[in-house]
């Protein structure tokens, strides 16, 4: 009696192993036909194919069912180690390795490596670059449909874009609500990740409403992340290093947001909002060591329209100290100061409660100064200072002349004069009334807002 070997894929509704259809897990022969057959075996309603090994593909695989493509094994880092399982984009394949056309497709783990990635010799990097350049053009994965998810997918060493989201110039349709989760796109000959509905057809911006979380894009020839003809997409925690640009948002990008990330070591610029790009934004936590993040930490070119940089505010305590130009020592009942820092914008709040200012004799010539703001957060020389002093809103502005102190000048105990001084009194505001008697218990409180260096 003959026996039939039952494979897991023969169980109704079970995941399908592409090797059961003849795919070669060594990568020595073309597995295109076997992979297509595995996909065709699934019902129109979807299912799962999985693979374990490396599989050569010489013709674009078009996925037109809402299926899951699952790789077995580890993820790798896309630089020093590759995933355990992956597809090899043949050097003669001029189109993408995968075209994902149907809404709801999920690709998890593994990915696509250009054949150049497999070269090993005494100088692997230069050899791989040469092999990649000699290979046919074409992207790694082309996300054409909406609601498609790539999770833990690596695309490296292809002679085109690593992961392209958005339809080609000759096509009409939407690529919306896409989702890239912890994907890696390194050493590709064009962009690492491109979000672009190429824009030639009349349908306009149609790579929209997508989310990209924690991608790693390294050493791609053009941009790590490229955004063009795209609207309302969100990028969180992008790690972009050693590309030409870390992130490049073109004139056709609108309302896209970058949250946090690590943009450094990119050749031309870290982040670019190009001329006529509109309402794109960069949101980043302020840095204790480098509060002016937009120029020092990033390197940002912002030529866009209504494009902005936002930072999460930090609260830093400081101790306000009251001094007088003609001497006298204050007796404190309480001292409280706080700095709210958003990028290079600082709001300094303070309250000082005193029981007396000993030595108070000539109010018409004395200047009360509040000092104590740490020099790291000092006002910029050309800063315009606006604030609330005492119980009266000071509506005028003060142009600073240098130095580190914000001063209040009083005369006859009733008029506050404000200045930022550095050997001179600078500009004085004489319009506000301060009714406290400086011989007795009194409080000085308020806020000032300025730009720091």
KOLSELO-965001 format. One line per 4 residues: their letters; for each residue x, y, z of C-alpha. Coordinates in steps of 0.05 Angstrom, whole numbers, plus 5000, padded with zeros to 4 digits. Layout:
<vokes>
A) X,Y,Z | ... .
</vokes>
This chain:
<vokes>
XXXX) 5000,5000,5000 | 5028,5067,4980 | 5026,5125,5029 | 5016,5198,5013 .
XXXX) 5060,5246,5050 | 5015,5299,5082 | 5045,5368,5086 | 5022,5423,5133 .
XXXX) 4997,5462,5073 | 4948,5407,5054 | 4907,5421,5117 | 4848,5464,5097 .
XXXX) 4859,5536,5117 | 4931,5525,5140 | 4989,5569,5121 | 5024,5549,5056 .
XXXX) 5099,5536,5052 | 5126,5561,4985 | 5178,5505,4986 | 5121,5454,4979 .
XXXX) 5109,5484,4910 | 5182,5476,4889 | 5214,5541,4912 | 5289,5533,4921 .
XXXX) 5310,5554,4992 | 5384,5557,4972 | 5374,5615,4923 | 5409,5577,4867 .
XXXX) 5350,5574,4819 | 5293,5620,4803 | 5233,5609,4850 | 5185,5657,4815 .
XXXX) 5137,5604,4788 | 5134,5566,4854 | 5118,5629,4893 | 5063,5649,4845 .
XXXX) 5034,5579,4850 | 5034,5583,4926 | 4997,5648,4924 | 4947,5621,4872 .
XXXX) 4932,5562,4918 | 4902,5609,4970 | 4828,5627,4966 | 4807,5696,4941 .
XXXX) 4790,5714,5013 | 4864,5709,5032 | 4909,5665,5075 | 4982,5659,5092 .
XXXX) 5044,5637,5055 | 5110,5629,5091 | 5181,5617,5072 | 5245,5593,5105 .
XXXX) 5310,5604,5068 | 5331,5650,5012 | 5295,5650,4945 | 5317,5679,4879 .
XXXX) 5265,5719,4840 | 5277,5740,4768 | 5207,5766,4752 | 5163,5814,4791 .
XXXX) 5114,5778,4837 | 5047,5813,4835 | 5005,5800,4897 | 4932,5813,4883 .
XXXX) 4900,5778,4943 | 4895,5803,5015 | 4944,5752,5041 | 5000,5750,5092 .
XXXX) 5071,5735,5070 | 5110,5710,5131 | 5185,5698,5137 | 5212,5649,5188 .
XXXX) 5275,5665,5228 | 5310,5727,5253 | 5305,5799,5228 | 5378,5822,5222 .
XXXX) 5399,5894,5223 | 5407,5906,5148 | 5479,5929,5156 | 5521,5874,5186 .
XXXX) 5470,5818,5188 | 5413,5799,5141 | 5347,5767,5158 | 5348,5691,5163 .
XXXX) 5298,5686,5106 | 5291,5733,5047 | 5280,5740,4972 | 5338,5755,4926 .
XXXX) 5323,5805,4871 | 5356,5777,4810 | 5407,5822,4775 | 5366,5819,4710 .
XXXX) 5300,5840,4742 | 5286,5912,4721 | 5220,5920,4758 | 5206,5913,4832 .
XXXX) 5215,5845,4865 | 5144,5850,4895 | 5084,5891,4874 | 5032,5892,4929 .
XXXX) 4967,5912,4895 | 4909,5889,4939 | 4884,5925,5001 | 4898,5888,5065 .
XXXX) 4963,5852,5046 | 5012,5841,5104 | 5085,5825,5095 | 5121,5806,5159 .
XXXX) 5195,5792,5170 | 5247,5775,5118 | 5248,5822,5058 | 5285,5833,4993 .
XXXX) 5360,5837,4982 | 5393,5856,4917 | 5439,5803,4889 | 5497,5850,4905 .
XXXX) 5485,5837,4979 | 5508,5765,4970 | 5578,5781,4945 | 5632,5763,4994 .
XXXX) 5706,5779,4984 | 5762,5816,5018 | 5729,5883,5003 | 5655,5867,5006 .
XXXX) 5629,5938,5009 | 5663,5963,4945 | 5647,5898,4909 | 5574,5902,4928 .
XXXX) 5569,5974,4904 | 5599,5954,4837 | 5551,5895,4831 | 5491,5937,4850 .
XXXX) 5509,5989,4798 | 5516,5935,4744 | 5448,5904,4761 | 5383,5923,4727 .
XXXX) 5344,5980,4757 | 5281,5971,4796 | 5255,5977,4867 | 5253,5926,4922 .
XXXX) 5180,5928,4944 | 5126,5969,4909 | 5066,5983,4954 | 5011,6000,4905 .
XXXX) 4946,5985,4943 | 4916,6017,5005 | 4917,5990,5076 | 4980,5949,5064 .
XXXX) 5026,5933,5122 | 5101,5918,5122 | 5127,5896,5190 | 5200,5880,5206 .
XXXX) 5216,5878,5132 | 5286,5892,5105 | 5303,5917,5036 | 5377,5927,5020 .
XXXX) 5425,5933,4962 | 5373,5941,4906 | 5389,5985,4847 | 5329,6030,4858 .
XXXX) 5284,6051,4916 | 5282,6003,4975 | 5208,6010,4994 | 5164,6051,4947 .
XXXX) 5095,6071,4972 | 5049,6104,4921 | 5030,6091,4850 | 5073,6103,4789 .
XXXX) 5065,6163,4744 | 5025,6125,4692 | 4975,6097,4742 | 4912,6125,4775 .
XXXX) 4890,6104,4844 | 4901,6112,4918 | 4955,6085,4963 | 4926,6107,5029 .
XXXX) 4928,6084,5101 | 4993,6046,5090 | 5033,6023,5150 | 5108,6010,5156 .
XXXX) 5129,5982,5223 | 5203,5975,5242 | 5226,5967,5170 | 5298,5972,5147 .
XXXX) 5320,6002,5080 | 5395,6006,5072 | 5447,6013,5017 | 5396,6023,4961 .
XXXX) 5416,6060,4898 | 5359,6110,4904 | 5317,6128,4966 | 5310,6082,5025 .
XXXX) 5236,6094,5034 | 5196,6135,4984 | 5125,6159,4997 | 5103,6187,4930 .
XXXX) 5043,6184,4884 | 5089,6205,4827 | 5041,6260,4808 | 5038,6259,4732 .
XXXX) 4966,6234,4728 | 4908,6280,4746 | 4890,6245,4811 | 4936,6289,4852 .
XXXX) 4964,6271,4921 | 4945,6199,4935 | 4998,6170,4980 | 4962,6195,5041 .
XXXX) 4944,6180,5113 | 5000,6130,5125 | 5043,6114,5185 | 5117,6096,5189 .
XXXX) 5143,6074,5257 | 5217,6066,5277 | 5248,6054,5208 | 5323,6049,5198 .
XXXX) 5347,6080,5133 | 5423,6080,5124 | 5472,6094,5068 | 5421,6102,5012 .
XXXX) 5446,6141,4952 | 5391,6194,4955 | 5345,6206,5014 | 5333,6160,5073 .
XXXX) 5260,6181,5072 | 5232,6217,5011 | 5163,6248,5012 | 5131,6274,4948 .
XXXX) 5058,6281,4925 | 5038,6257,4994 | 4990,6285,5045 | 4978,6275,5119 .
XXXX) 5029,6220,5134 | 5062,6209,5201 | 5134,6186,5214 | 5156,6167,5284 .
XXXX) 5227,6153,5307 | 5262,6153,5240 | 5335,6133,5244 | 5368,6163,5182 .
XXXX) 5444,6162,5177 | 5496,6166,5121 | 5446,6180,5066 | 5451,6241,5020 .
XXXX) 5391,6270,5057 | 5361,6243,5121 | 5291,6264,5102 | 5271,6305,5041 .
XXXX) 5201,6334,5034 | 5189,6363,4965 | 5146,6421,4940 | 5090,6370,4930 .
XXXX) 5088,6348,5003 | 5032,6373,5048 | 5015,6364,5122 | 5065,6310,5137 .
XXXX) 5095,6303,5206 | 5161,6276,5232 | 5161,6258,5306 | 5229,6251,5339 .
XXXX) 5282,6208,5307 | 5357,6208,5296 | 5381,6247,5235 | 5456,6251,5232 .
XXXX) 5515,6241,5187 | 5475,6251,5123 | 5518,6283,5070 | 5480,6343,5044 .
XXXX) 5429,6358,5098 | 5393,6322,5154 | 5321,6346,5141 | 5296,6389,5084 .
XXXX) 5228,6423,5076 | 5236,6445,5003 | 5210,6509,4973 | 5133,6506,4967 .
XXXX) 5127,6446,5012 | 5068,6464,5056 | 5049,6455,5130 | 5098,6399,5142 .
XXXX) 5125,6395,5213 | 5181,6367,5255 | 5165,6351,5328 | 5223,6337,5374 .
XXXX) 5237,6336,5449 | 5281,6393,5470 | 5352,6376,5490 | 5384,6393,5556 .
XXXX) 5452,6395,5524 | 5433,6429,5459 | 5369,6469,5465 | 5374,6498,5395 .
XXXX) 5357,6432,5362 | 5338,6459,5294 | 5408,6479,5274 | 5456,6441,5317 .
XXXX) 5425,6373,5328 | 5390,6365,5262 | 5413,6411,5209 | 5346,6434,5181 .
XXXX) 5332,6470,5116 | 5263,6500,5121 | 5244,6535,5057 | 5172,6511,5060 .
XXXX) 5107,6549,5069 | 5079,6546,5140 | 5126,6489,5156 | 5145,6488,5229 .
XXXX) 5188,6457,5283 | 5156,6441,5349 | 5189,6416,5412 | 5162,6385,5475 .
XXXX) 5172,6438,5530 | 5219,6426,5588 | 5212,6456,5657 | 5277,6476,5692 .
XXXX) 5280,6507,5761 | 5323,6567,5777 | 5332,6612,5837 | 5316,6686,5826 .
XXXX) 5359,6735,5864 | 5343,6809,5877 | 5399,6860,5876 | 5402,6936,5880 .
XXXX) 5450,6981,5842 | 5463,7025,5903 | 5473,6968,5952 | 5429,6940,6005 .
XXXX) 5415,6868,6022 | 5345,6838,6014 | 5316,6791,6066 | 5280,6735,6031 .
XXXX) 5217,6700,6053 | 5215,6658,5990 | 5248,6650,5922 | 5217,6610,5865 .
XXXX) 5237,6609,5791 | 5221,6564,5732 | 5240,6563,5658 | 5195,6533,5605 .
XXXX) 5237,6517,5544 | 5210,6502,5475 | 5266,6499,5424 | 5302,6566,5433 .
XXXX) 5240,6601,5462 | 5243,6611,5537 | 5189,6634,5585 | 5220,6651,5652 .
XXXX) 5173,6655,5711 | 5192,6680,5780 | 5166,6700,5848 | 5207,6732,5904 .
XXXX) 5178,6746,5972 | 5218,6794,6016 | 5210,6823,6084 | 5255,6883,6071 .
XXXX) 5310,6912,6028 | 5360,6938,6078 | 5398,7001,6058 | 5341,7028,6015 .
XXXX) 5356,7103,6013 | 5353,7133,5943 | 5297,7102,5902 | 5302,7152,5845 .
XXXX) 5370,7125,5825 | 5368,7052,5847 | 5357,6994,5800 | 5327,6930,5825 .
XXXX) 5354,6871,5784 | 5329,6800,5783 | 5386,6754,5766 | 5397,6679,5769 .
XXXX) 5375,6654,5700 | 5429,6602,5681 | 5475,6629,5627 | 5459,6568,5584 .
XXXX) 5389,6596,5575 | 5407,6670,5571 | 5369,6716,5523 | 5396,6725,5454 .
XXXX) 5429,6793,5442 | 5376,6814,5392 | 5319,6784,5432 | 5254,6821,5441 .
XXXX) 5230,6810,5513 | 5157,6809,5530 | 5126,6793,5596 | 5082,6803,5656 .
XXXX) 5112,6838,5716 | 5077,6844,5782 | 5002,6850,5776 | 5004,6893,5714 .
XXXX) 5011,6866,5643 | 5070,6898,5609 | 5048,6905,5537 | 5109,6940,5509 .
XXXX) 5170,6903,5485 | 5242,6912,5505 | 5299,6906,5455 | 5358,6874,5490 .
XXXX) 5428,6903,5484 | 5468,6845,5512 | 5484,6818,5581 | 5447,6768,5623 .
XXXX) 5402,6806,5672 | 5331,6829,5668 | 5324,6891,5711 | 5268,6931,5743 .
XXXX) 5282,7004,5758 | 5237,7041,5806 | 5233,7113,5827 | 5193,7142,5885 .
XXXX) 5169,7071,5899 | 5114,7074,5846 | 5142,7065,5776 | 5174,7002,5749 .
XXXX) 5225,7011,5694 | 5248,6949,5656 | 5312,6937,5618 | 5362,6885,5599 .
XXXX) 5429,6915,5619 | 5501,6906,5604 | 5537,6968,5628 | 5477,7010,5607 .
XXXX) 5405,7013,5626 | 5382,6997,5555 | 5309,7012,5541 | 5265,7031,5600 .
XXXX) 5190,7024,5605 | 5162,7078,5651 | 5088,7065,5642 | 5071,7013,5694 .
XXXX) 5053,7028,5766 | 5081,6986,5822 | 5048,7006,5888 | 5086,6964,5939 .
XXXX) 5127,6999,5991 | 5198,6972,5987 | 5210,6986,6061 | 5161,6933,6081 .
XXXX) 5142,6861,6062 | 5129,6856,5988 | 5131,6808,5929 | 5160,6814,5860 .
XXXX) 5132,6763,5810 | 5118,6754,5737 | 5140,6721,5672 | 5183,6742,5613 .
XXXX) 5189,6709,5545 | 5250,6714,5500 | 5293,6676,5450 | 5359,6648,5473 .
X) 5423,6637,5434 .
</vokes>
